[in-house]
Amino acid sequence: MGIGAIGVPQLLLIALIVGLIFGSRKLRGAGADLGAGVRSIKQALSARAHEHNEG
């Protein structure tokens, strides 16, 4: 690993710190919002690809 590389232990430490700061309730809400955003982006891309293939 080079200087500045982030490995699994560093990611776990960051996740622990974020969990302590924000709490599990806020993290669950943020995860649900992120998932909904990803789903809407996928749906929009799929619809655009479908329109492009038809036209």
PQR file of N, CA, C, O and H, with PARSE charges and radii, in Angstrom:
ATOM      1  N   MET A   1       0.845  -1.190   0.000 -0.4000 1.5000
ATOM      2  CA  MET A   1       0.000   0.000   0.000 -0.0000 2.0000
ATOM      3  C   MET A   1       0.882   1.242   0.000  0.5500 1.7000
ATOM      4  O   MET A   1       1.898   1.314   0.692 -0.5500 1.4000
ATOM      5  N   GLY A   2       0.465   2.202  -0.788 -0.4000 1.5000
ATOM      6  CA  GLY A   2       1.209   3.442  -0.848 -0.0000 2.0000
ATOM      7  C   GLY A   2       0.765   4.405   0.229  0.5500 1.7000
ATOM      8  O   GLY A   2      -0.133   4.113   1.019 -0.5500 1.4000
ATOM      9  H   GLY A   2      -0.361   2.144  -1.350  0.4000 1.0000
ATOM     10  N   ILE A   3       1.390   5.525   0.246 -0.4000 1.5000
ATOM     11  CA  ILE A   3       1.027   6.552   1.217 -0.0000 2.0000
ATOM     12  C   ILE A   3      -0.352   7.102   0.852  0.5500 1.7000
ATOM     13  O   ILE A   3      -0.603   7.451  -0.301 -0.5500 1.4000
ATOM     14  H   ILE A   3       2.120   5.762  -0.395  0.4000 1.0000
ATOM     15  N   GLY A   4      -1.228   7.175   1.829 -0.4000 1.5000
ATOM     16  CA  GLY A   4      -2.560   7.697   1.606 -0.0000 2.0000
ATOM     17  C   GLY A   4      -3.576   6.665   1.153  0.5500 1.7000
ATOM     18  O   GLY A   4      -4.738   7.005   0.929 -0.5500 1.4000
ATOM     19  H   GLY A   4      -1.024   6.891   2.766  0.4000 1.0000
ATOM     20  N   ALA A   5      -3.168   5.426   1.015 -0.4000 1.5000
ATOM     21  CA  ALA A   5      -4.115   4.385   0.605 -0.0000 2.0000
ATOM     22  C   ALA A   5      -5.018   4.031   1.782  0.5500 1.7000
ATOM     23  O   ALA A   5      -4.567   3.947   2.924 -0.5500 1.4000
ATOM     24  H   ALA A   5      -2.224   5.150   1.198  0.4000 1.0000
ATOM     25  N   ILE A   6      -6.280   3.829   1.491 -0.4000 1.5000
ATOM     26  CA  ILE A   6      -7.251   3.486   2.532 -0.0000 2.0000
ATOM     27  C   ILE A   6      -7.580   2.012   2.412  0.5500 1.7000
ATOM     28  O   ILE A   6      -7.985   1.539   1.350 -0.5500 1.4000
ATOM     29  H   ILE A   6      -6.647   3.897   0.563  0.4000 1.0000
ATOM     30  N   GLY A   7      -7.405   1.292   3.504 -0.4000 1.5000
ATOM     31  CA  GLY A   7      -7.683  -0.132   3.537 -0.0000 2.0000
ATOM     32  C   GLY A   7      -8.922  -0.427   4.365  0.5500 1.7000
ATOM     33  O   GLY A   7      -9.610   0.482   4.828 -0.5500 1.4000
ATOM     34  H   GLY A   7      -7.076   1.676   4.367  0.4000 1.0000
ATOM     35  N   VAL A   8      -9.189  -1.700   4.540 -0.4000 1.5000
ATOM     36  CA  VAL A   8     -10.360  -2.139   5.280 -0.0000 2.0000
ATOM     37  C   VAL A   8     -10.337  -1.649   6.735  0.5500 1.7000
ATOM     38  O   VAL A   8     -11.359  -1.161   7.217 -0.5500 1.4000
ATOM     39  H   VAL A   8      -8.630  -2.439   4.164  0.4000 1.0000
ATOM     40  N   PRO A   9      -9.223  -1.758   7.440 -0.5600 1.5000
ATOM     41  CA  PRO A   9      -9.241  -1.274   8.838  0.2800 2.0000
ATOM     42  C   PRO A   9      -9.567   0.219   8.950  0.5500 1.7000
ATOM     43  O   PRO A   9     -10.268   0.640   9.870 -0.5500 1.4000
ATOM     44  N   GLN A  10      -9.059   1.006   8.017 -0.4000 1.5000
ATOM     45  CA  GLN A  10      -9.340   2.442   8.053 -0.0000 2.0000
ATOM     46  C   GLN A  10     -10.810   2.714   7.760  0.5500 1.7000
ATOM     47  O   GLN A  10     -11.417   3.586   8.382 -0.5500 1.4000
ATOM     48  H   GLN A  10      -8.490   0.665   7.270  0.4000 1.0000
ATOM     49  N   LEU A  11     -11.392   1.964   6.806 -0.4000 1.5000
ATOM     50  CA  LEU A  11     -12.804   2.136   6.500 -0.0000 2.0000
ATOM     51  C   LEU A  11     -13.684   1.748   7.680  0.5500 1.7000
ATOM     52  O   LEU A  11     -14.688   2.406   7.951 -0.5500 1.4000
ATOM     53  H   LEU A  11     -10.899   1.256   6.301  0.4000 1.0000
ATOM     54  N   LEU A  12     -13.312   0.680   8.384 -0.4000 1.5000
ATOM     55  CA  LEU A  12     -14.076   0.273   9.560 -0.0000 2.0000
ATOM     56  C   LEU A  12     -14.012   1.328  10.654  0.5500 1.7000
ATOM     57  O   LEU A  12     -15.011   1.601  11.319 -0.5500 1.4000
ATOM     58  H   LEU A  12     -12.496   0.145   8.164  0.4000 1.0000
ATOM     59  N   LEU A  13     -12.855   1.911  10.838 -0.4000 1.5000
ATOM     60  CA  LEU A  13     -12.698   2.972  11.836 -0.0000 2.0000
ATOM     61  C   LEU A  13     -13.539   4.189  11.469  0.5500 1.7000
ATOM     62  O   LEU A  13     -14.189   4.780  12.332 -0.5500 1.4000
ATOM     63  H   LEU A  13     -12.043   1.689  10.298  0.4000 1.0000
ATOM     64  N   ILE A  14     -13.529   4.559  10.214 -0.4000 1.5000
ATOM     65  CA  ILE A  14     -14.341   5.694   9.759 -0.0000 2.0000
ATOM     66  C   ILE A  14     -15.821   5.398   9.980  0.5500 1.7000
ATOM     67  O   ILE A  14     -16.558   6.262  10.456 -0.5500 1.4000
ATOM     68  H   ILE A  14     -13.001   4.079   9.513  0.4000 1.0000
ATOM     69  N   ALA A  15     -16.268   4.180   9.637 -0.4000 1.5000
ATOM     70  CA  ALA A  15     -17.664   3.801   9.818 -0.0000 2.0000
ATOM     71  C   ALA A  15     -18.047   3.851  11.295  0.5500 1.7000
ATOM     72  O   ALA A  15     -19.145   4.295  11.633 -0.5500 1.4000
ATOM     73  H   ALA A  15     -15.670   3.478   9.250  0.4000 1.0000
ATOM     74  N   LEU A  16     -17.171   3.407  12.164 -0.4000 1.5000
ATOM     75  CA  LEU A  16     -17.433   3.446  13.599 -0.0000 2.0000
ATOM     76  C   LEU A  16     -17.584   4.877  14.092  0.5500 1.7000
ATOM     77  O   LEU A  16     -18.500   5.176  14.858 -0.5500 1.4000
ATOM     78  H   LEU A  16     -16.280   3.046  11.890  0.4000 1.0000
ATOM     79  N   ILE A  17     -16.709   5.747  13.666 -0.4000 1.5000
ATOM     80  CA  ILE A  17     -16.756   7.150  14.088 -0.0000 2.0000
ATOM     81  C   ILE A  17     -18.035   7.812  13.583  0.5500 1.7000
ATOM     82  O   ILE A  17     -18.703   8.526  14.332 -0.5500 1.4000
ATOM     83  H   ILE A  17     -15.965   5.503  13.044  0.4000 1.0000
ATOM     84  N   VAL A  18     -18.380   7.578  12.313 -0.4000 1.5000
ATOM     85  CA  VAL A  18     -19.599   8.157  11.752 -0.0000 2.0000
ATOM     86  C   VAL A  18     -20.820   7.634  12.505  0.5500 1.7000
ATOM     87  O   VAL A  18     -21.751   8.388  12.786 -0.5500 1.4000
ATOM     88  H   VAL A  18     -17.838   6.999  11.705  0.4000 1.0000
ATOM     89  N   GLY A  19     -20.814   6.348  12.827 -0.4000 1.5000
ATOM     90  CA  GLY A  19     -21.920   5.768  13.585 -0.0000 2.0000
ATOM     91  C   GLY A  19     -22.071   6.395  14.957  0.5500 1.7000
ATOM     92  O   GLY A  19     -23.189   6.637  15.412 -0.5500 1.4000
ATOM     93  H   GLY A  19     -20.057   5.735  12.599  0.4000 1.0000
ATOM     94  N   LEU A  20     -20.959   6.657  15.614 -0.4000 1.5000
ATOM     95  CA  LEU A  20     -21.009   7.292  16.928 -0.0000 2.0000
ATOM     96  C   LEU A  20     -21.489   8.741  16.849  0.5500 1.7000
ATOM     97  O   LEU A  20     -22.209   9.213  17.729 -0.5500 1.4000
ATOM     98  H   LEU A  20     -20.051   6.460  15.244  0.4000 1.0000
ATOM     99  N   ILE A  21     -21.091   9.431  15.804 -0.4000 1.5000
ATOM    100  CA  ILE A  21     -21.464  10.840  15.669 -0.0000 2.0000
ATOM    101  C   ILE A  21     -22.941  10.986  15.317  0.5500 1.7000
ATOM    102  O   ILE A  21     -23.649  11.766  15.954 -0.5500 1.4000
ATOM    103  H   ILE A  21     -20.506   9.048  15.089  0.4000 1.0000
ATOM    104  N   PHE A  22     -23.412  10.256  14.323 -0.4000 1.5000
ATOM    105  CA  PHE A  22     -24.759  10.463  13.814 -0.0000 2.0000
ATOM    106  C   PHE A  22     -25.798   9.553  14.436  0.5500 1.7000
ATOM    107  O   PHE A  22     -26.978   9.903  14.447 -0.5500 1.4000
ATOM    108  H   PHE A  22     -22.837   9.622  13.806  0.4000 1.0000
ATOM    109  N   GLY A  23     -25.415   8.419  14.945 -0.4000 1.5000
ATOM    110  CA  GLY A  23     -26.377   7.486  15.520 -0.0000 2.0000
ATOM    111  C   GLY A  23     -27.010   6.610  14.455  0.5500 1.7000
ATOM    112  O   GLY A  23     -27.015   6.953  13.273 -0.5500 1.4000
ATOM    113  H   GLY A  23     -24.456   8.134  14.936  0.4000 1.0000
ATOM    114  N   SER A  24     -27.537   5.492  14.880 -0.4000 1.5000
ATOM    115  CA  SER A  24     -28.043   4.509  13.925 -0.0000 2.0000
ATOM    116  C   SER A  24     -29.326   4.959  13.242  0.5500 1.7000
ATOM    117  O   SER A  24     -29.553   4.616  12.082 -0.5500 1.4000
ATOM    118  H   SER A  24     -27.533   5.213  15.841  0.4000 1.0000
ATOM    119  N   ARG A  25     -30.167   5.716  13.930 -0.4000 1.5000
ATOM    120  CA  ARG A  25     -31.430   6.145  13.334 -0.0000 2.0000
ATOM    121  C   ARG A  25     -31.204   7.046  12.131  0.5500 1.7000
ATOM    122  O   ARG A  25     -31.827   6.868  11.085 -0.5500 1.4000
ATOM    123  H   ARG A  25     -29.983   5.995  14.872  0.4000 1.0000
ATOM    124  N   LYS A  26     -30.319   8.005  12.284 -0.4000 1.5000
ATOM    125  CA  LYS A  26     -30.042   8.924  11.176 -0.0000 2.0000
ATOM    126  C   LYS A  26     -29.350   8.200  10.036  0.5500 1.7000
ATOM    127  O   LYS A  26     -29.601   8.499   8.868 -0.5500 1.4000
ATOM    128  H   LYS A  26     -29.813   8.149  13.134  0.4000 1.0000
ATOM    129  N   LEU A  27     -28.474   7.244  10.362 -0.4000 1.5000
ATOM    130  CA  LEU A  27     -27.780   6.503   9.307 -0.0000 2.0000
ATOM    131  C   LEU A  27     -28.759   5.631   8.518  0.5500 1.7000
ATOM    132  O   LEU A  27     -28.639   5.515   7.298 -0.5500 1.4000
ATOM    133  H   LEU A  27     -28.271   7.001  11.310  0.4000 1.0000
ATOM    134  N   ARG A  28     -29.726   5.019   9.206 -0.4000 1.5000
ATOM    135  CA  ARG A  28     -30.735   4.217   8.497 -0.0000 2.0000
ATOM    136  C   ARG A  28     -31.548   5.096   7.565  0.5500 1.7000
ATOM    137  O   ARG A  28     -31.826   4.711   6.429 -0.5500 1.4000
ATOM    138  H   ARG A  28     -29.823   5.114  10.196  0.4000 1.0000
ATOM    139  N   GLY A  29     -31.927   6.267   8.036 -0.4000 1.5000
ATOM    140  CA  GLY A  29     -32.690   7.195   7.202 -0.0000 2.0000
ATOM    141  C   GLY A  29     -31.888   7.642   5.992  0.5500 1.7000
ATOM    142  O   GLY A  29     -32.414   7.716   4.882 -0.5500 1.4000
ATOM    143  H   GLY A  29     -31.702   6.579   8.959  0.4000 1.0000
ATOM    144  N   ALA A  30     -30.619   7.936   6.207 -0.4000 1.5000
ATOM    145  CA  ALA A  30     -29.756   8.351   5.100 -0.0000 2.0000
ATOM    146  C   ALA A  30     -29.578   7.204   4.105  0.5500 1.7000
ATOM    147  O   ALA A  30     -29.551   7.430   2.895 -0.5500 1.4000
ATOM    148  H   ALA A  30     -30.192   7.876   7.109  0.4000 1.0000
ATOM    149  N   GLY A  31     -29.457   5.985   4.609 -0.4000 1.5000
ATOM    150  CA  GLY A  31     -29.331   4.827   3.728 -0.0000 2.0000
ATOM    151  C   GLY A  31     -30.588   4.609   2.900  0.5500 1.7000
ATOM    152  O   GLY A  31     -30.506   4.279   1.717 -0.5500 1.4000
ATOM    153  H   GLY A  31     -29.479   5.802   5.591  0.4000 1.0000
ATOM    154  N   ALA A  32     -31.744   4.792   3.516 -0.4000 1.5000
ATOM    155  CA  ALA A  32     -33.003   4.646   2.784 -0.0000 2.0000
ATOM    156  C   ALA A  32     -33.129   5.730   1.718  0.5500 1.7000
ATOM    157  O   ALA A  32     -33.562   5.454   0.599 -0.5500 1.4000
ATOM    158  H   ALA A  32     -31.810   5.060   4.478  0.4000 1.0000
ATOM    159  N   ASP A  33     -32.756   6.953   2.056 -0.4000 1.5000
ATOM    160  CA  ASP A  33     -32.801   8.045   1.078 -0.0000 2.0000
ATOM    161  C   ASP A  33     -31.840   7.794  -0.075  0.5500 1.7000
ATOM    162  O   ASP A  33     -32.174   8.045  -1.233 -0.5500 1.4000
ATOM    163  H   ASP A  33     -32.405   7.178   2.965  0.4000 1.0000
ATOM    164  N   LEU A  34     -30.662   7.305   0.237 -0.4000 1.5000
ATOM    165  CA  LEU A  34     -29.675   6.998  -0.796 -0.0000 2.0000
ATOM    166  C   LEU A  34     -30.186   5.896  -1.713  0.5500 1.7000
ATOM    167  O   LEU A  34     -30.046   5.984  -2.932 -0.5500 1.4000
ATOM    168  H   LEU A  34     -30.391   7.101   1.178  0.4000 1.0000
ATOM    169  N   GLY A  35     -30.773   4.867  -1.133 -0.4000 1.5000
ATOM    170  CA  GLY A  35     -31.327   3.779  -1.935 -0.0000 2.0000
ATOM    171  C   GLY A  35     -32.441   4.252  -2.847  0.5500 1.7000
ATOM    172  O   GLY A  35     -32.516   3.838  -4.004 -0.5500 1.4000
ATOM    173  H   GLY A  35     -30.887   4.796  -0.142  0.4000 1.0000
ATOM    174  N   ALA A  36     -33.309   5.117  -2.339 -0.4000 1.5000
ATOM    175  CA  ALA A  36     -34.395   5.655  -3.154 -0.0000 2.0000
ATOM    176  C   ALA A  36     -33.840   6.502  -4.296  0.5500 1.7000
ATOM    177  O   ALA A  36     -34.364   6.465  -5.410 -0.5500 1.4000
ATOM    178  H   ALA A  36     -33.249   5.454  -1.399  0.4000 1.0000
ATOM    179  N   GLY A  37     -32.801   7.250  -4.028 -0.4000 1.5000
ATOM    180  CA  GLY A  37     -32.180   8.064  -5.067 -0.0000 2.0000
ATOM    181  C   GLY A  37     -31.553   7.215  -6.161  0.5500 1.7000
ATOM    182  O   GLY A  37     -31.691   7.514  -7.348 -0.5500 1.4000
ATOM    183  H   GLY A  37     -32.375   7.280  -3.124  0.4000 1.0000
ATOM    184  N   VAL A  38     -30.866   6.160  -5.757 -0.4000 1.5000
ATOM    185  CA  VAL A  38     -30.243   5.261  -6.731 -0.0000 2.0000
ATOM    186  C   VAL A  38     -31.315   4.586  -7.584  0.5500 1.7000
ATOM    187  O   VAL A  38     -31.157   4.464  -8.799 -0.5500 1.4000
ATOM    188  H   VAL A  38     -30.754   5.917  -4.793  0.4000 1.0000
ATOM    189  N   ARG A  39     -32.407   4.149  -6.952 -0.4000 1.5000
ATOM    190  CA  ARG A  39     -33.492   3.520  -7.700 -0.0000 2.0000
ATOM    191  C   ARG A  39     -34.104   4.482  -8.718  0.5500 1.7000
ATOM    192  O   ARG A  39     -34.386   4.086  -9.849 -0.5500 1.4000
ATOM    193  H   ARG A  39     -32.536   4.248  -5.965  0.4000 1.0000
ATOM    194  N   SER A  40     -34.311   5.737  -8.328 -0.4000 1.5000
ATOM    195  CA  SER A  40     -34.920   6.694  -9.256 -0.0000 2.0000
ATOM    196  C   SER A  40     -33.976   6.995 -10.420  0.5500 1.7000
ATOM    197  O   SER A  40     -34.431   7.178 -11.549 -0.5500 1.4000
ATOM    198  H   SER A  40     -34.082   6.059  -7.409  0.4000 1.0000
ATOM    199  N   ILE A  41     -32.684   7.048 -10.163 -0.4000 1.5000
ATOM    200  CA  ILE A  41     -31.712   7.264 -11.236 -0.0000 2.0000
ATOM    201  C   ILE A  41     -31.728   6.081 -12.201  0.5500 1.7000
ATOM    202  O   ILE A  41     -31.718   6.272 -13.417 -0.5500 1.4000
ATOM    203  H   ILE A  41     -32.314   6.899  -9.245  0.4000 1.0000
ATOM    204  N   LYS A  42     -31.751   4.856 -11.663 -0.4000 1.5000
ATOM    205  CA  LYS A  42     -31.800   3.670 -12.520 -0.0000 2.0000
ATOM    206  C   LYS A  42     -33.059   3.655 -13.373  0.5500 1.7000
ATOM    207  O   LYS A  42     -33.003   3.321 -14.557 -0.5500 1.4000
ATOM    208  H   LYS A  42     -31.759   4.701 -10.675  0.4000 1.0000
ATOM    209  N   GLN A  43     -34.199   4.017 -12.778 -0.4000 1.5000
ATOM    210  CA  GLN A  43     -35.457   4.046 -13.527 -0.0000 2.0000
ATOM    211  C   GLN A  43     -35.404   5.085 -14.636  0.5500 1.7000
ATOM    212  O   GLN A  43     -35.866   4.830 -15.748 -0.5500 1.4000
ATOM    213  H   GLN A  43     -34.244   4.289 -11.817  0.4000 1.0000
ATOM    214  N   ALA A  44     -34.847   6.251 -14.347 -0.4000 1.5000
ATOM    215  CA  ALA A  44     -34.758   7.301 -15.360 -0.0000 2.0000
ATOM    216  C   ALA A  44     -33.831   6.878 -16.495  0.5500 1.7000
ATOM    217  O   ALA A  44     -34.142   7.110 -17.663 -0.5500 1.4000
ATOM    218  H   ALA A  44     -34.471   6.458 -13.444  0.4000 1.0000
ATOM    219  N   LEU A  45     -32.711   6.270 -16.169 -0.4000 1.5000
ATOM    220  CA  LEU A  45     -31.789   5.809 -17.204 -0.0000 2.0000
ATOM    221  C   LEU A  45     -32.414   4.706 -18.042  0.5500 1.7000
ATOM    222  O   LEU A  45     -32.237   4.669 -19.260 -0.5500 1.4000
ATOM    223  H   LEU A  45     -32.459   6.082 -15.220  0.4000 1.0000
ATOM    224  N   SER A  46     -33.137   3.818 -17.401 -0.4000 1.5000
ATOM    225  CA  SER A  46     -33.802   2.737 -18.114 -0.0000 2.0000
ATOM    226  C   SER A  46     -34.867   3.287 -19.056  0.5500 1.7000
ATOM    227  O   SER A  46     -34.975   2.846 -20.201 -0.5500 1.4000
ATOM    228  H   SER A  46     -33.282   3.848 -16.412  0.4000 1.0000
ATOM    229  N   ALA A  47     -35.646   4.238 -18.582 -0.4000 1.5000
ATOM    230  CA  ALA A  47     -36.680   4.841 -19.421 -0.0000 2.0000
ATOM    231  C   ALA A  47     -36.060   5.581 -20.601  0.5500 1.7000
ATOM    232  O   ALA A  47     -36.580   5.524 -21.715 -0.5500 1.4000
ATOM    233  H   ALA A  47     -35.559   4.596 -17.652  0.4000 1.0000
ATOM    234  N   ARG A  48     -34.968   6.266 -20.363 -0.4000 1.5000
ATOM    235  CA  ARG A  48     -34.293   6.995 -21.441 -0.0000 2.0000
ATOM    236  C   ARG A  48     -33.729   6.027 -22.470  0.5500 1.7000
ATOM    237  O   ARG A  48     -33.839   6.276 -23.670 -0.5500 1.4000
ATOM    238  H   ARG A  48     -34.545   6.313 -19.458  0.4000 1.0000
ATOM    239  N   ALA A  49     -33.129   4.932 -22.028 -0.4000 1.5000
ATOM    240  CA  ALA A  49     -32.597   3.932 -22.944 -0.0000 2.0000
ATOM    241  C   ALA A  49     -33.717   3.287 -23.749  0.5500 1.7000
ATOM    242  O   ALA A  49     -33.553   3.013 -24.938 -0.5500 1.4000
ATOM    243  H   ALA A  49     -33.039   4.730 -21.052  0.4000 1.0000
ATOM    244  N   HIS A  50     -34.855   3.044 -23.103 -0.4000 1.5000
ATOM    245  CA  HIS A  50     -36.001   2.452 -23.791 -0.0000 2.0000
ATOM    246  C   HIS A  50     -36.524   3.408 -24.871  0.5500 1.7000
ATOM    247  O   HIS A  50     -36.834   2.978 -25.981 -0.5500 1.4000
ATOM    248  H   HIS A  50     -34.989   3.267 -22.138  0.4000 1.0000
ATOM    249  N   GLU A  51     -36.620   4.708 -24.545 -0.4000 1.5000
ATOM    250  CA  GLU A  51     -37.057   5.701 -25.523 -0.0000 2.0000
ATOM    251  C   GLU A  51     -36.075   5.795 -26.677  0.5500 1.7000
ATOM    252  O   GLU A  51     -36.478   5.925 -27.833 -0.5500 1.4000
ATOM    253  H   GLU A  51     -36.368   5.057 -23.642  0.4000 1.0000
ATOM    254  N   HIS A  52     -34.801   5.729 -26.371 -0.4000 1.5000
ATOM    255  CA  HIS A  52     -33.768   5.833 -27.399 -0.0000 2.0000
ATOM    256  C   HIS A  52     -33.835   4.642 -28.352  0.5500 1.7000
ATOM    257  O   HIS A  52     -33.648   4.804 -29.557 -0.5500 1.4000
ATOM    258  H   HIS A  52     -34.474   5.623 -25.433  0.4000 1.0000
ATOM    259  N   ASN A  53     -34.101   3.450 -27.821 -0.4000 1.5000
ATOM    260  CA  ASN A  53     -34.160   2.256 -28.661 -0.0000 2.0000
ATOM    261  C   ASN A  53     -35.408   2.234 -29.535  0.5500 1.7000
ATOM    262  O   ASN A  53     -35.382   1.673 -30.631 -0.5500 1.4000
ATOM    263  H   ASN A  53     -34.253   3.319 -26.842  0.4000 1.0000
ATOM    264  N   GLU A  54     -36.501   2.838 -29.069 -0.4000 1.5000
ATOM    265  CA  GLU A  54     -37.732   2.861 -29.857 -0.0000 2.0000
ATOM    266  C   GLU A  54     -37.677   3.901 -30.961  0.5500 1.7000
ATOM    267  O   GLU A  54     -38.231   3.692 -32.040 -0.5500 1.4000
ATOM    268  H   GLU A  54     -36.523   3.295 -28.179  0.4000 1.0000
ATOM    269  N   GLY A  55     -37.023   5.005 -30.704 -0.4000 1.5000
ATOM    270  CA  GLY A  55     -37.048   6.130 -31.654 -0.0000 2.0000
ATOM    271  C   GLY A  55     -35.924   6.128 -32.520  0.5500 1.7000
ATOM    272  O   GLY A  55     -35.801   7.007 -33.373 -0.5500 1.4000
ATOM    273  H   GLY A  55     -36.573   5.175 -29.827  0.4000 1.0000
TER
END
